[in-house]
Amino acid sequence: MASSSRKLTLFKLVMITLAFIMSIRNLPMLAETGWTQIFYMIVAAILFLIPTSLISAELATGWPSAGGVYKWIQLAFGDRAAFLGAWMLWVQMFFGMVMIGSFIAAMLAFTFMPELASNNIYIAAVTILIYWVATLFNLKGLKSGSRISSIGFIVGVLIPFFLILGFGLTYFLSRGPSNLPTFSLGALLPDFSTIGNLAFFVGIIFLYSGMEVSSVHANEVENPRKNYPLAMLVAVILIMTLNILGAFAIEVAEPASSISLASGIMQTFTVFFNQQNVSWLIPIVAFMAAVGAFGQLSTWVLGPSTAMLQVARNGFMPPWWQKTNKANVPIRFVLVQATMVSLVALIYVIVPAVNAGFFMVLILTMVLYAVMYLLLFAAGIRLRYKYPDVERTYRVPGGNAGMWITGGVGFLTMIFVIIISFFPPANLQVGSPLFYVLFMVAGLVIFSSLPMIIYSCRKPAWKAITTSDTEESE
């Protein structure tokens, strides 16, 4: 338990949560959905964000030692399921990092040649280069990577976010040409006649992913039973409000049919800045957004790989994977993931339309992530019965029934997410629908089967006795 002088206040926990969740790169995708974004954001918060945050908080306060999701799943269902959960958290990053890298590439294009933002070869090449640069930075250890992440959040997320809100409000009040669709109550609801119309809902759920990381601070909050759910409520309201207002700012400036998922932010800033005769700000804000995304990308280079190193040392993967460098960085995992990110980035070459490639990568990321969340929600329910006497500083309200409802809602939502992901979106051209479906099926089958095959082949000699047993790189 942290001493009272080190307890987190309600405000600090809200800010930490926003830092994990907020990102301006998600706004163009949200803007694509028009007025239905309000429905999607509220439903996604109820069905996914709230269950994730509440269950993760209970597990984090019951088992606060290192390990996180991997440890919780292991306690609930054993080694095989824990390995699968940790593996999916790692491999989803191959696709998630390509999505972030393509955003960085688009932002950099606006600093010197905006037309490159829609060039698929440029996007693929710069995405690969950017990720390798982030990898080299992180090979020096966590301190270097965390410094980049902190600077990136302030410079590239907070400042551009408030700029787009401020300039968007100014543009709207000055009665500039608006592309915002006409409002009606019917416009708030998606078109349920075609299941493909719900594909964007999967991407919007992804906007809320990562709350399980923020939950590790639940034990550090003053009066967690009261303040943790209150902090989550405040954070949810702020996240929804800021995202919706930011997306509407984009819709005011750009018609939905021409919004780029990778560079829509800068399309919008270009309209706003030109109207205010400050077009010189375009490359500056683009570079700031690139810095922010690079900071977020840098944060993810080591996290899942470090977790996988512990998994490997527990005997689930061969000793080859257990190598670390002098900064104790799991170099084999880091280099393999950089290679995989590079290969996935080639989707932009296979699928020439940048929007289609961006969306396919986004949805497969969420599908792989959803497998881990299925295990997390089930673990919350299972641990209530398996370890009923373990003290939890925070508990999901409503006793065991409350846990069943909360975990059940989250679990069923992830099942729905996986099913919907196999239907191409009706309002986005993704090329061949068959290729889209095969891409999703192959990704899910291959990446969920590999850990099961590796686990079945494990040998007692794979288990590391001590950290020093692993080979140090020269």
FILOMAR-805225 format. One record per residue (C-alpha): residue in one letter; x, y negated, z negated; chain; residue number from 0. Coordinates in pm, whole numbers, padded with zeros to 5 digits. Each point is the difference from the previous one (the first is absolute). Layout:
residues N
A, X, Y, Z, A, NUM $
...
END
This chain:
residues 474
M, 00000, 00000, 00000, A, 0 $
A, 00128, -00348, 00085, A, 1 $
S, 00042, -00244, -00284, A, 2 $
S, -00265, -00272, -00032, A, 3 $
S, 00244, -00262, 00127, A, 4 $
R, 00034, 00193, 00325, A, 5 $
K, -00369, 00076, 00054, A, 6 $
L, -00144, -00106, 00334, A, 7 $
T, -00268, -00267, -00008, A, 8 $
L, -00316, 00030, 00206, A, 9 $
F, 00135, -00261, 00244, A, 10 $
K, 00332, 00180, 00050, A, 11 $
L, -00168, 00333, 00071, A, 12 $
V, -00228, -00163, 00257, A, 13 $
M, 00304, -00157, 00170, A, 14 $
I, 00189, 00333, 00002, A, 15 $
T, -00302, 00169, 00156, A, 16 $
L, -00029, -00268, 00269, A, 17 $
A, 00370, 00041, 00080, A, 18 $
F, -00051, 00372, 00065, A, 19 $
I, -00312, -00041, 00212, A, 20 $
M, 00001, -00336, 00183, A, 21 $
S, 00146, -00032, 00349, A, 22 $
I, -00080, -00242, 00283, A, 23 $
R, 00078, 00265, 00261, A, 24 $
N, -00334, 00166, -00075, A, 25 $
L, -00214, -00303, 00083, A, 26 $
P, -00025, 00049, 00381, A, 27 $
M, -00138, 00351, -00040, A, 28 $
L, -00255, -00127, -00250, A, 29 $
A, -00093, -00283, 00238, A, 30 $
E, -00072, 00255, 00274, A, 31 $
T, -00306, 00119, -00195, A, 32 $
G, -00177, -00339, -00007, A, 33 $
W, -00263, -00056, -00268, A, 34 $
T, -00001, 00372, -00086, A, 35 $
Q, 00333, -00055, -00176, A, 36 $
I, -00195, -00119, -00306, A, 37 $
F, -00190, 00330, -00013, A, 38 $
Y, 00318, 00202, 00062, A, 39 $
M, 00205, -00183, -00266, A, 40 $
I, -00267, 00036, -00270, A, 41 $
V, -00070, 00366, 00077, A, 42 $
A, 00373, 00084, 00020, A, 43 $
A, 00055, -00165, -00338, A, 44 $
I, -00284, 00197, -00162, A, 45 $
L, 00077, 00335, 00161, A, 46 $
F, 00380, -00011, -00003, A, 47 $
L, 00177, -00288, -00174, A, 48 $
I, -00190, 00017, -00330, A, 49 $
P, 00019, 00383, -00035, A, 50 $
T, 00372, -00007, 00087, A, 51 $
S, 00084, -00272, -00250, A, 52 $
L, -00204, 00144, -00288, A, 53 $
I, 00118, 00360, 00038, A, 54 $
S, 00362, -00103, 00055, A, 55 $
A, -00013, -00217, -00312, A, 56 $
E, -00123, 00291, -00213, A, 57 $
L, 00269, 00232, 00133, A, 58 $
A, 00272, -00264, -00032, A, 59 $
T, -00086, -00067, -00364, A, 60 $
G, -00034, 00370, -00080, A, 61 $
W, 00326, 00101, 00167, A, 62 $
P, 00210, -00320, 00017, A, 63 $
S, 00334, 00173, 00066, A, 64 $
A, 00162, -00011, 00342, A, 65 $
G, -00160, 00205, 00272, A, 66 $
G, -00322, -00182, 00076, A, 67 $
V, -00236, 00169, 00246, A, 68 $
Y, 00237, 00296, 00045, A, 69 $
K, -00001, 00073, -00374, A, 70 $
W, -00376, -00042, -00035, A, 71 $
I, -00076, 00242, 00282, A, 72 $
Q, 00260, 00246, -00131, A, 73 $
L, -00161, 00003, -00346, A, 74 $
A, -00343, 00049, 00151, A, 75 $
F, 00061, 00253, 00276, A, 76 $
G, 00360, 00120, -00014, A, 77 $
D, 00310, -00029, 00213, A, 78 $
R, -00142, 00078, 00344, A, 79 $
A, -00265, -00272, -00013, A, 80 $
A, 00247, -00248, -00152, A, 81 $
F, 00246, 00068, 00283, A, 82 $
L, -00276, -00057, 00256, A, 83 $
G, -00100, -00329, -00164, A, 84 $
A, 00356, -00134, -00018, A, 85 $
W, 00068, 00117, 00356, A, 86 $
M, -00308, -00179, 00141, A, 87 $
L, 00096, -00319, -00183, A, 88 $
W, 00341, 00026, 00168, A, 89 $
V, -00104, 00089, 00355, A, 90 $
Q, -00284, -00254, 00019, A, 91 $
M, 00274, -00258, -00028, A, 92 $
F, 00139, 00108, 00339, A, 93 $
F, -00315, -00145, 00157, A, 94 $
G, -00065, -00280, -00248, A, 95 $
M, 00348, -00142, 00050, A, 96 $
V, -00050, -00005, 00378, A, 97 $
M, -00314, -00206, -00055, A, 98 $
I, 00188, -00250, -00218, A, 99 $
G, 00300, 00001, 00235, A, 100 $
S, -00220, -00081, 00300, A, 101 $
F, -00146, -00294, -00192, A, 102 $
I, 00351, -00127, -00072, A, 103 $
A, 00091, 00039, 00367, A, 104 $
A, -00307, -00202, 00104, A, 105 $
M, 00080, -00274, -00252, A, 106 $
L, 00359, -00024, 00120, A, 107 $
A, -00125, -00030, 00357, A, 108 $
F, -00186, -00317, -00097, A, 109 $
T, 00326, -00156, -00119, A, 110 $
F, 00153, 00002, 00348, A, 111 $
M, -00224, 00158, 00270, A, 112 $
P, -00367, 00056, -00099, A, 113 $
E, -00087, 00199, 00313, A, 114 $
L, 00220, 00285, -00127, A, 115 $
A, -00255, 00063, -00278, A, 116 $
S, -00208, 00200, 00249, A, 117 $
N, 00296, 00179, 00161, A, 118 $
N, -00008, 00364, -00111, A, 119 $
I, 00369, 00067, 00076, A, 120 $
Y, 00107, -00301, -00206, A, 121 $
I, -00227, 00100, -00291, A, 122 $
A, 00140, 00355, -00005, A, 123 $
A, 00365, -00108, 00024, A, 124 $
V, -00017, -00271, -00267, A, 125 $
T, -00201, 00223, -00235, A, 126 $
I, 00276, 00260, 00014, A, 127 $
L, 00274, -00261, -00047, A, 128 $
I, -00178, -00167, -00292, A, 129 $
Y, -00052, 00325, -00188, A, 130 $
W, 00365, 00100, 00034, A, 131 $
V, 00107, -00342, -00131, A, 132 $
A, -00228, 00046, -00304, A, 133 $
T, 00143, 00348, -00050, A, 134 $
L, 00357, -00130, -00003, A, 135 $
F, -00094, -00266, -00258, A, 136 $
N, -00156, 00262, -00226, A, 137 $
L, 00294, 00238, 00021, A, 138 $
K, 00166, -00239, -00247, A, 139 $
G, -00263, 00087, -00259, A, 140 $
L, -00327, -00122, -00150, A, 141 $
K, 00126, -00338, -00125, A, 142 $
S, 00075, -00122, 00351, A, 143 $
G, -00333, 00123, 00135, A, 144 $
S, -00211, -00145, -00283, A, 145 $
R, 00158, -00345, 00043, A, 146 $
I, -00100, -00001, 00367, A, 147 $
S, -00352, 00111, -00092, A, 148 $
S, -00052, -00278, -00257, A, 149 $
I, 00117, -00273, 00236, A, 150 $
G, -00205, 00147, 00282, A, 151 $
F, -00327, -00002, -00198, A, 152 $
I, 00027, -00368, -00089, A, 153 $
V, 00132, -00127, 00334, A, 154 $
G, -00181, 00231, 00238, A, 155 $
V, -00329, 00086, -00171, A, 156 $
L, -00112, -00265, -00248, A, 157 $
I, 00102, -00310, 00197, A, 158 $
P, -00132, 00114, 00343, A, 159 $
F, -00319, 00126, -00166, A, 160 $
F, -00083, -00338, -00147, A, 161 $
L, 00110, -00174, 00319, A, 162 $
I, -00246, 00196, 00211, A, 163 $
L, -00279, -00067, -00253, A, 164 $
G, 00083, -00372, -00019, A, 165 $
F, 00039, -00057, 00374, A, 166 $
G, -00303, 00219, 00071, A, 167 $
L, -00217, -00212, -00230, A, 168 $
T, 00135, -00319, 00161, A, 169 $
Y, -00070, 00139, 00348, A, 170 $
F, -00353, 00101, -00098, A, 171 $
L, -00082, -00337, -00163, A, 172 $
S, 00136, -00187, 00303, A, 173 $
R, -00249, 00196, 00212, A, 174 $
G, 00260, 00149, 00231, A, 175 $
P, -00122, 00258, 00255, A, 176 $
S, -00113, 00302, -00207, A, 177 $
N, -00013, 00363, 00111, A, 178 $
L, -00173, 00117, -00318, A, 179 $
P, -00300, 00218, 00094, A, 180 $
T, -00348, -00124, -00088, A, 181 $
F, -00096, 00111, -00349, A, 182 $
S, -00300, 00222, -00069, A, 183 $
L, -00083, 00250, -00270, A, 184 $
G, 00013, 00275, 00260, A, 185 $
A, 00355, -00104, 00096, A, 186 $
L, 00120, 00095, -00348, A, 187 $
L, -00070, 00369, 00062, A, 188 $
P, 00204, 00223, 00235, A, 189 $
D, -00165, 00166, 00298, A, 190 $
F, -00058, 00350, -00135, A, 191 $
S, -00127, 00133, 00333, A, 192 $
T, 00354, 00096, 00106, A, 193 $
I, 00235, 00162, -00250, A, 194 $
G, 00299, -00158, 00173, A, 195 $
N, -00123, -00340, -00121, A, 196 $
L, 00106, 00104, -00352, A, 197 $
A, 00364, 00058, 00095, A, 198 $
F, 00098, -00350, -00115, A, 199 $
F, -00136, 00088, -00345, A, 200 $
V, 00294, 00239, -00039, A, 201 $
G, 00244, -00280, 00074, A, 202 $
I, -00173, -00231, -00246, A, 203 $
I, 00024, 00261, -00275, A, 204 $
F, 00373, 00004, 00072, A, 205 $
L, 00010, -00370, -00099, A, 206 $
Y, -00061, 00116, -00358, A, 207 $
S, 00256, 00282, -00009, A, 208 $
G, 00280, -00023, -00255, A, 209 $
M, -00213, -00065, -00308, A, 210 $
E, 00135, 00319, -00156, A, 211 $
V, 00342, -00170, -00011, A, 212 $
S, -00136, -00306, -00180, A, 213 $
S, -00166, 00224, -00260, A, 214 $
V, 00334, 00091, -00159, A, 215 $
H, -00024, -00337, -00180, A, 216 $
A, -00327, 00092, -00171, A, 217 $
N, 00186, 00109, -00314, A, 218 $
E, 00168, -00341, -00025, A, 219 $
V, -00320, -00205, -00012, A, 220 $
E, -00135, -00169, -00311, A, 221 $
N, -00314, 00194, -00104, A, 222 $
P, -00002, 00224, 00311, A, 223 $
R, -00349, 00142, -00059, A, 224 $
K, -00143, -00348, 00049, A, 225 $
N, 00258, -00188, 00204, A, 226 $
Y, 00099, 00263, 00257, A, 227 $
P, -00348, 00042, 00156, A, 228 $
L, -00050, -00378, -00028, A, 229 $
A, 00329, -00061, 00183, A, 230 $
M, -00103, 00248, 00270, A, 231 $
L, -00337, -00175, 00039, A, 232 $
V, 00168, -00340, 00037, A, 233 $
A, 00258, 00144, 00241, A, 234 $
V, -00269, 00169, 00211, A, 235 $
I, -00201, -00324, 00028, A, 236 $
L, 00313, -00199, 00094, A, 237 $
I, 00118, 00260, 00252, A, 238 $
M, -00339, 00015, 00169, A, 239 $
T, -00048, -00378, 00002, A, 240 $
L, 00345, -00088, 00131, A, 241 $
N, -00003, 00272, 00266, A, 242 $
I, -00348, -00090, 00123, A, 243 $
L, 00077, -00373, 00015, A, 244 $
G, 00330, 00069, 00177, A, 245 $
A, -00170, 00227, 00253, A, 246 $
F, -00270, -00259, 00066, A, 247 $
A, 00274, -00257, 00063, A, 248 $
I, 00129, 00228, 00276, A, 249 $
E, -00349, 00050, 00141, A, 250 $
V, -00058, -00374, 00015, A, 251 $
A, 00314, -00043, 00211, A, 252 $
E, -00011, 00313, 00217, A, 253 $
P, -00283, 00202, 00160, A, 254 $
A, -00005, 00359, -00128, A, 255 $
S, 00072, 00136, 00347, A, 256 $
S, 00339, -00172, 00017, A, 257 $
I, 00124, 00049, -00358, A, 258 $
S, 00329, 00188, -00010, A, 259 $
L, 00031, 00239, -00295, A, 260 $
A, 00376, -00056, -00008, A, 261 $
S, 00020, -00376, 00067, A, 262 $
G, -00349, -00134, -00073, A, 263 $
I, 00134, -00203, -00291, A, 264 $
M, 00224, -00206, 00226, A, 265 $
Q, -00268, -00032, 00267, A, 266 $
T, -00206, -00171, -00268, A, 267 $
F, 00279, -00219, -00134, A, 268 $
T, 00076, -00109, 00356, A, 269 $
V, -00358, -00128, 00043, A, 270 $
F, 00001, -00175, -00338, A, 271 $
F, 00345, -00157, 00035, A, 272 $
N, -00065, -00121, 00353, A, 273 $
Q, -00322, -00167, -00114, A, 274 $
Q, 00187, -00184, -00278, A, 275 $
N, 00295, -00084, 00230, A, 276 $
V, 00247, 00194, -00216, A, 277 $
S, 00085, 00273, 00251, A, 278 $
W, 00361, -00014, -00123, A, 279 $
L, -00124, 00198, -00301, A, 280 $
I, -00083, 00305, 00216, A, 281 $
P, 00349, 00161, 00005, A, 282 $
I, 00060, -00094, -00366, A, 283 $
V, -00318, 00168, -00129, A, 284 $
A, 00058, 00296, 00233, A, 285 $
F, 00346, 00049, -00149, A, 286 $
M, -00140, -00031, -00354, A, 287 $
A, -00261, 00266, 00074, A, 288 $
A, 00272, 00224, 00142, A, 289 $
V, 00205, -00047, -00318, A, 290 $
G, -00301, 00092, -00214, A, 291 $
A, -00071, 00316, 00198, A, 292 $
F, 00368, 00092, -00008, A, 293 $
G, -00008, -00030, -00379, A, 294 $
Q, -00299, 00233, -00016, A, 295 $
L, 00164, 00245, 00238, A, 296 $
S, 00318, -00010, -00207, A, 297 $
T, -00198, 00088, -00315, A, 298 $
W, -00119, 00325, 00158, A, 299 $
V, 00339, 00119, 00127, A, 300 $
L, 00111, 00141, -00336, A, 301 $
G, -00321, 00067, -00195, A, 302 $
P, -00139, 00316, 00165, A, 303 $
S, 00351, 00127, 00080, A, 304 $
T, 00104, -00025, -00364, A, 305 $
A, -00312, 00195, -00099, A, 306 $
M, 00084, 00264, 00260, A, 307 $
L, 00353, 00028, -00139, A, 308 $
Q, -00147, 00106, -00334, A, 309 $
V, -00227, 00244, 00181, A, 310 $
A, 00301, 00149, 00177, A, 311 $
R, 00195, 00030, -00325, A, 312 $
N, -00293, 00185, -00155, A, 313 $
G, 00078, 00277, 00246, A, 314 $
F, -00256, -00068, 00274, A, 315 $
M, 00249, -00093, 00274, A, 316 $
P, 00349, 00125, 00094, A, 317 $
P, 00311, -00155, -00163, A, 318 $
W, 00080, -00184, 00326, A, 319 $
W, -00277, -00245, -00087, A, 320 $
Q, 00134, -00070, -00349, A, 321 $
K, 00300, -00206, 00102, A, 322 $
T, 00032, -00357, -00135, A, 323 $
N, 00254, -00275, 00070, A, 324 $
K, 00196, -00202, -00253, A, 325 $
A, -00302, -00225, -00065, A, 326 $
N, -00204, 00316, -00079, A, 327 $
V, -00209, -00052, 00314, A, 328 $
P, -00146, 00325, 00147, A, 329 $
I, 00189, -00050, 00323, A, 330 $
R, -00129, 00307, 00185, A, 331 $
F, -00364, -00091, -00059, A, 332 $
V, 00062, -00364, 00089, A, 333 $
L, 00178, 00083, 00326, A, 334 $
V, -00253, 00265, 00104, A, 335 $
Q, -00289, -00239, -00060, A, 336 $
A, 00179, -00271, 00202, A, 337 $
T, 00035, 00249, 00285, A, 338 $
M, -00366, 00099, -00024, A, 339 $
V, -00113, -00364, -00007, A, 340 $
S, 00204, -00056, 00316, A, 341 $
L, -00169, 00292, 00174, A, 342 $
V, -00349, -00107, -00107, A, 343 $
A, 00069, -00353, 00128, A, 344 $
L, 00016, 00149, 00350, A, 345 $
I, -00382, 00023, -00014, A, 346 $
Y, 00013, -00355, 00137, A, 347 $
V, 00170, 00136, 00312, A, 348 $
I, -00243, 00292, 00038, A, 349 $
V, -00304, -00220, -00065, A, 350 $
P, 00082, -00322, 00191, A, 351 $
A, -00275, -00212, -00161, A, 352 $
V, 00147, -00143, -00321, A, 353 $
N, -00342, -00020, -00168, A, 354 $
A, -00072, 00367, 00068, A, 355 $
G, 00340, 00116, -00124, A, 356 $
F, -00026, -00216, -00313, A, 357 $
F, -00345, 00135, -00085, A, 358 $
M, 00091, 00366, 00058, A, 359 $
V, 00301, -00030, -00228, A, 360 $
L, -00212, -00175, -00263, A, 361 $
I, -00270, 00270, -00001, A, 362 $
L, 00244, 00294, -00013, A, 363 $
T, 00176, -00170, -00290, A, 364 $
M, -00328, -00011, -00190, A, 365 $
V, -00086, 00361, 00088, A, 366 $
L, 00329, 00125, -00147, A, 367 $
Y, -00038, -00231, -00298, A, 368 $
A, -00355, 00130, -00051, A, 369 $
V, 00131, 00353, -00071, A, 370 $
M, 00202, -00137, -00291, A, 371 $
Y, -00302, -00195, -00127, A, 372 $
L, -00217, 00315, 00015, A, 373 $
L, 00246, 00166, -00239, A, 374 $
L, 00015, -00311, -00221, A, 375 $
F, -00378, -00023, -00047, A, 376 $
A, -00027, 00374, -00065, A, 377 $
A, 00289, -00021, -00249, A, 378 $
G, -00181, -00268, -00199, A, 379 $
I, -00297, 00233, -00049, A, 380 $
R, 00210, 00311, -00063, A, 381 $
L, 00223, -00163, -00266, A, 382 $
R, -00305, -00108, -00203, A, 383 $
Y, -00069, 00368, -00063, A, 384 $
K, 00353, 00143, 00007, A, 385 $
Y, 00147, -00253, -00246, A, 386 $
P, -00299, -00149, -00188, A, 387 $
D, 00203, -00088, -00309, A, 388 $
V, 00274, -00201, 00175, A, 389 $
E, -00029, -00361, -00114, A, 390 $
R, -00091, -00238, 00282, A, 391 $
T, 00026, -00369, -00085, A, 392 $
Y, -00256, -00058, 00272, A, 393 $
R, -00276, 00242, 00099, A, 394 $
V, -00246, -00014, 00288, A, 395 $
P, -00329, -00108, -00165, A, 396 $
G, -00290, 00239, -00041, A, 397 $
G, 00176, 00305, -00140, A, 398 $
N, 00040, 00308, 00220, A, 399 $
A, -00309, -00095, 00201, A, 400 $
G, 00157, -00337, 00077, A, 401 $
M, 00317, 00171, 00118, A, 402 $
W, -00197, 00239, 00220, A, 403 $
I, -00189, -00288, 00160, A, 404 $
T, 00310, -00215, 00048, A, 405 $
G, 00222, 00282, 00126, A, 406 $
G, -00280, 00154, 00205, A, 407 $
V, -00075, -00326, 00180, A, 408 $
G, 00368, -00049, 00083, A, 409 $
F, 00041, 00363, 00112, A, 410 $
L, -00304, -00006, 00230, A, 411 $
T, 00113, -00334, 00144, A, 412 $
M, 00333, 00153, 00099, A, 413 $
I, -00178, 00294, 00166, A, 414 $
F, -00208, -00252, 00194, A, 415 $
V, 00314, -00195, 00096, A, 416 $
I, 00168, 00310, 00142, A, 417 $
I, -00308, 00100, 00202, A, 418 $
I, -00063, -00349, 00141, A, 419 $
S, 00366, -00032, 00099, A, 420 $
F, -00045, 00256, 00278, A, 421 $
F, -00251, -00220, 00184, A, 422 $
P, 00154, -00274, 00222, A, 423 $
P, -00130, -00350, -00084, A, 424 $
A, -00282, -00113, 00225, A, 425 $
N, 00114, -00364, 00017, A, 426 $
L, 00371, 00054, 00073, A, 427 $
Q, 00157, 00142, 00314, A, 428 $
V, 00235, 00280, -00109, A, 429 $
G, 00068, 00151, 00342, A, 430 $
S, -00082, 00371, 00023, A, 431 $
P, -00246, 00106, -00274, A, 432 $
L, 00144, 00352, 00027, A, 433 $
F, 00352, -00125, -00071, A, 434 $
Y, -00134, -00199, -00297, A, 435 $
V, -00164, 00308, -00152, A, 436 $
L, 00299, 00226, 00071, A, 437 $
F, 00232, -00259, -00158, A, 438 $
M, -00207, 00001, -00322, A, 439 $
V, -00043, 00380, -00010, A, 440 $
A, 00367, 00070, 00072, A, 441 $
G, 00115, -00252, -00260, A, 442 $
L, -00222, 00142, -00275, A, 443 $
V, 00065, 00368, 00079, A, 444 $
I, 00377, -00029, 00045, A, 445 $
F, 00072, -00220, -00300, A, 446 $
S, -00229, 00189, -00238, A, 447 $
S, 00130, 00342, 00111, A, 448 $
L, 00371, -00076, -00033, A, 449 $
P, 00005, -00035, -00381, A, 450 $
M, -00195, 00325, -00038, A, 451 $
I, 00253, 00182, 00222, A, 452 $
I, 00296, -00151, -00186, A, 453 $
Y, -00155, 00085, -00338, A, 454 $
S, -00056, 00361, 00106, A, 455 $
C, 00367, 00030, 00101, A, 456 $
R, 00143, -00153, -00320, A, 457 $
K, 00282, 00180, -00181, A, 458 $
P, 00111, -00016, -00367, A, 459 $
A, 00341, -00129, 00112, A, 460 $
W, -00162, -00318, 00134, A, 461 $
K, -00067, -00134, -00349, A, 462 $
A, 00259, -00258, -00106, A, 463 $
I, 00133, 00045, -00355, A, 464 $
T, 00122, -00357, -00044, A, 465 $
T, 00020, -00313, 00209, A, 466 $
S, 00379, 00030, 00010, A, 467 $
D, -00032, 00329, 00184, A, 468 $
T, -00107, -00184, 00311, A, 469 $
E, 00269, -00094, 00245, A, 470 $
E, 00122, -00358, -00013, A, 471 $
S, 00053, -00164, 00337, A, 472 $
E, 00329, -00151, 00083, A, 473 $
END
